Amino acid sequence: MANRHLARSVVLQVLFERDSTEGKLSNEQAFGRLVDYGKEFGTRDSDMPFMRELLQTAIAKQKEIDEVIVRAAPEWPIDRIAAIDRNILRLGLTELLFADRAQVPAKVAINEAIELAKSFGSASSGRFVNGVLGAVYVELGEPGKNEGGARKQGGERLAKMPTEHLAGAVVYARSEGETYLAFVHDIFGHWTISKGKIEEGEDVKAGAIREIQEEMGLDIKIVQELGVNEYIANDSKVEGGKKRKRVSYFLAESPFTELKLGSSGGLDDAQWFPLSAVGDLNFYDDTLKIIVPAINALARGEKR
């Protein structure tokens, strides 16, 4: 058994025991079990930092992770999910949502969880875990989908895919000498940029203005273009089952007024943050590639 796979198995063992004792196993005891099980199953000493970090994150983020499970599998109340499957999902989502993707690509997190389900769950556990994590993966925009073999196919297949155009904006406001940025929060525990689908025949900038109004209740003024992000998403309604999403992002100014979260699916909050607090927020990697240029543009403007 590969060492990292074995390490995940040991972490799963601790999560399962912690769950079965209904919280009676303290965090300190859980980490003690991790050491004991690691020795029992022959994990390497060099894997212990990985195991500790994985267990620590799974425990710390359990509430958020359980909320994701509920939304991804609404027909399965979390207390009705088999205990081993429930904890495999917690482990898989810990890596899918919170791990460094350079160290643990999304596909690796999913495949490892499926293998754990096949090894420790019932005959249907692998399919169940695959279904739940797959649904979350699609909602995340299928990170890493174009890596490896898909990249080798070249741009021809990508060019033939139907394209859905979206637009969004990094919105800022100034109040009492402070600069604030407005972000929305998704059900997967990330703060992100407000965006939405451009209607047929609609100008991209006009679409961004409309979407920000509908999603956050703000009347914005476009300042500059920040860039474009593209990714592939599943869509059973189109030929081939895939489509390309192309998102145009802008920097936009708004009055510093109350945010009113719209009815867009997958979002549960919207807030203003002072620039000094933005670095502490949990963002997707591709979102950061848009936010950083926005902050740099604001900094240049303040220096003028």
Buried (B, 14 or more C-beta within 10 A) or exposed (E): EEEBEBBBBBBBBBBBBBBEEEEEBEEEBBBEBBBEBBEEEEBEEEBBEBBBBBBBBBBEBBEBBBBBBBBBBEEBEEEEBBEBBBBBBBBBBBBBBBBEBEEBBBBBBBBBBBBBBBBBBEEEBBBBBBEBBBBBBBBBBBBBBBEEEEEEEEEEEBEEBEEBBBBBBBBBBBEEEEBBBBBBBBBBBBBBBBBBBBEEEBEBBEBBBBBBBBBBBBEBEBBEBBEEBEBBBBBEEEEEEBBBBBBBBBBBBBEBBEBEBBEBEEBEEBBBBEBEEBEEBBBBEBBEBBBBBBBEBBEEEEEE
